[in-house]
Amino acid sequence: MNEATSTVDQVANGVPGLAVEANHLCVRYGPVTVLDDISFALAPGSVLGLVGRNGAGKTTLLRALLGLLPPATGVARLMGCDSRQLTDEVRVRLGYVAQSPELYNWLKVREQLALFGQLYPSWSERHTQELSARLDLPEDMRVGKLSPGERQRLAIVLAMQHRPDLLIFDEPVASLDPIGRRDFLRLLFEHETLSQSSATTIISSHLLEDLERVVTHLLFLDAGRVQLFGTRDELAEHMREVITPVLPASQPGLLRSKRDAEDGTWRLVVDERSFDVKALPPTAMRRSLGLSDLFVALNG
């Protein structure tokens, strides 16, 4: 049994000890199904890269996990607690950065940080100052005068300053320049700075090159459904693009097929954990796929 399958089974059986669970999660806006039968699970300390095209349902999934959107069917759990009824004990262990964070424009940066930080028992002013310095936040500036990148860095510090056990980031580096993205990733994964080596993290991002360096797991969404889920290592080992003159019969592990209009060959994306490579003709060519190449091959 591969890890992707086993973790879904854990969700269905309610195995304790998981950091994040989704069990047949569906979200609808009126008659429109936005998330359809989403199931996956993460052990503590995992770092999940959430990938998909615009409109795939990434933000909706994050909001459903956090209990901000009620599911039509299914259930989500954070640290064993139903997302629809998160306890105060669980809430203080969360850190969340929304795509468009809500900030208090009339406060100074240091005032905004202290106001939110004091809500958490584990907050320390010294730790917040260290984070602010690492991300070069202008603490004496009014929040309303910050640039988009500075506002994003403030939201990141707000999410991390109380040393949460679970961090959820929705496009956290979209407004950051390359140096800002580098500083964010270093900050997130340097344990002596974060002081929380077992923090579970979910990052939704279009910057796939950044994700490829830091994630332990990947979840590809397409039109509100799980397109692919697994560890980074197993996907790197088993995902292949195949160029073949003949389209094999449909079988498990054949994720996508597309015919080249010019030469008539078929380009397939296959998961060799379940795809029978013996079904391919001898002339078929296989190549490994990096994260960016895999995303393009699945969605291009």
Secondary structure, DSSP 8 states (H G I E B T S, - for coil): --HHHHHHHHHHHT-TT-SEEEEEEEEEETTEEEEEEEEEEE-TT-EEEEE--TTSSHHHHHHHHTTSS--SEEEEEETTEEGGG--HHHHTTEEEE-SS----TTSBHHHHHHHHHTTSTT--HHHHHHHHHHTT--TTSBGGG--HHHHHHHHHHHHHTT--SEEEEESTTTT--HHHHHHHHHHHH-HHHH--TT-EEEEE-S-HHHHHHH-SEEEEEETTEEEEEEEHHHHHHHEEEEEESS-----TTEEEEEE-TTT--EEEEEETTT--GGGS-TT-EEEE--HHHHHHHHH-
